[in-house]
Amino acid sequence: MLLTPRKINTFNMFKLPSAYLCGIRAKHIDSEKCVVTVKHRWINQNPFKSMFWAVQGMAAELATGALVLAKIQESGKKVSMLVTSNKAVFTKKATGRITFTCNDGKLIDDALKNAIATKEGQTFWMTSVGVNEDGVEVSTFNFEWSIKAK
C-alpha cells in the first residue's frame, strides 16, 4: 500500500485529532522526502502571537515519521517504531504558513535493513526544517528514531 498525503491526513483526523485540528497537513511524500505544512492560527498560537513550539514539533515529527512508516510498509515486514529523543532550535517567530521538510529518506534504508536482518533495535537521527512563506528558517527539529523488527 502506497502512503499518500491524503492517507496520512485521514489517519491524523481519526488517530491524531489534535494535530489535525491544529491544521497540520502532509503535502508531499516520496522515498526521499516528506513535506508537511501548518498555518499559524488562533488555535495553535502561544501568548506571544506566534505558533506554539509543540505544534511545530508535531508537524516536524510527522515529516520524519511518515518517511519511516512508508519505508516500513514498503519492506512488508512487521517493524515497530518510536521516537527516543529529540532536539529543537528556534531561530525566528513562526507566523503564517510554516513548511517542514525532511530529506532523510535514504537514512532509513540501512537501519531498516539491519533491523530486519539482525532482529536488533536500530537508531538513527532525522532532521526536519521549518521555513516560513518567505523561505526563512524558523525552526529545526532533530528526532532520534528507534526501529526494531518483530
C-alpha positions in Angstrom: 0.0 0.0 0.0 1.5 3.3 -1.1 1.4 6.0 1.6 0.0 9.3 0.2 -0.6 12.7 1.8 -4.3 12.0 1.7 -4.0 8.8 3.6 -1.7 10.5 6.2 -4.2 13.3 6.7 -7.1 11.0 7.0 -5.2 8.9 9.6 -4.4 12.1 11.5 -8.1 13.1 11.6 -9.1 9.9 13.3 -5.9 8.9 15.3 -4.2 12.2 16.0 -7.0 14.7 16.2 -5.0 17.4 18.0 -2.6 17.5 15.1 -5.4 17.6 12.6 -7.3 20.3 14.5 -4.2 22.4 14.7 -4.0 22.4 10.9 -1.1 20.0 10.3 -1.3 18.6 6.8 1.0 16.3 4.8 1.6 17.8 1.3 4.1 15.5 -0.3 5.8 12.2 0.3 8.2 10.1 -1.8 11.0 7.7 -1.0 13.4 10.5 0.0 11.4 13.5 1.2 8.3 14.4 3.1 6.7 17.9 3.3 4.2 18.9 6.0 2.6 22.3 6.5 0.8 24.1 9.3 -0.6 27.6 9.3 -0.4 29.9 12.3 -3.9 30.3 13.7 -5.7 31.2 16.9 -5.9 27.5 18.0 -2.2 26.8 17.7 -0.7 30.1 18.9 1.2 30.9 22.1 0.7 34.0 24.2 3.3 35.9 22.0 1.1 35.6 18.9 3.3 33.1 17.1 3.0 29.3 16.6 3.3 27.2 19.8 6.5 25.2 19.8 4.7 21.9 20.3 2.6 22.4 17.2 5.8 22.9 15.2 7.1 19.8 16.9 4.1 17.7 15.8 4.5 18.9 12.2 8.2 18.3 12.2 7.8 14.8 13.7 5.2 13.9 11.1 7.6 14.9 8.3 10.1 12.4 9.7 7.7 9.7 11.0 5.8 9.4 7.7 9.0 8.6 5.9 9.8 5.9 8.5 6.3 4.5 8.2 6.4 4.5 4.4 9.7 2.6 4.4 8.4 0.0 6.9 5.3 -0.5 4.8 7.4 -0.9 1.7 9.5 -3.6 3.4 6.5 -5.7 4.0 7.9 -6.7 7.5 6.5 -6.0 10.9 8.7 -3.3 12.5 8.0 -1.2 15.5 9.0 2.5 15.5 9.4 5.0 18.3 10.9 8.4 18.9 13.5 8.1 21.6 14.9 11.6 21.7 14.6 15.0 20.1 16.3 18.3 19.9 15.0 21.6 18.5 16.3 25.0 17.7 14.1 28.0 17.1 15.5 30.9 15.1 12.6 33.1 14.2 9.0 33.8 15.3 6.7 31.3 13.5 3.8 33.1 11.8 2.0 32.5 8.6 2.3 29.1 6.9 5.3 27.0 8.1 6.5 24.2 5.8 8.5 21.4 7.4 10.7 19.3 5.1 12.6 16.1 5.8 15.0 14.9 3.2 16.4 11.9 5.1 14.6 9.0 3.4 17.8 7.4 2.5 18.9 7.2 6.1 16.2 4.8 6.9 17.1 2.2 4.4 20.3 0.9 6.0 18.8 1.0 9.5 15.7 -0.9 8.4 17.8 -3.5 6.5 19.9 -4.1 9.6 16.9 -4.2 11.9 15.3 -6.9 9.8 18.5 -8.9 9.3 19.6 -8.9 13.0 16.2 -8.5 14.8 18.0 -6.0 17.0 16.9 -2.4 17.5 18.5 0.3 15.3 18.5 4.0 16.0 19.1 7.0 13.6 18.6 10.7 13.6 16.4 12.6 11.2 16.1 16.3 10.6 13.0 18.4 9.8 13.5 22.0 8.9 10.6 24.5 9.1 10.6 27.6 6.9 8.0 30.4 6.6 6.4 31.7 3.5 9.4 33.9 2.7 11.7 30.9 2.9 13.3 32.0 6.2 14.1 29.1 8.6 12.0 29.4 11.8 13.0 26.1 13.5 14.9 22.9 13.0 13.9 19.6 14.8 16.1 16.5 15.1 14.4 13.3 16.0 16.1 10.0 17.1 14.0 7.2 15.8 14.3 3.6 17.1 13.1 0.7 15.0 13.0 -3.0 15.7 11.8 -5.9 13.7 9.2 -8.1 15.4 
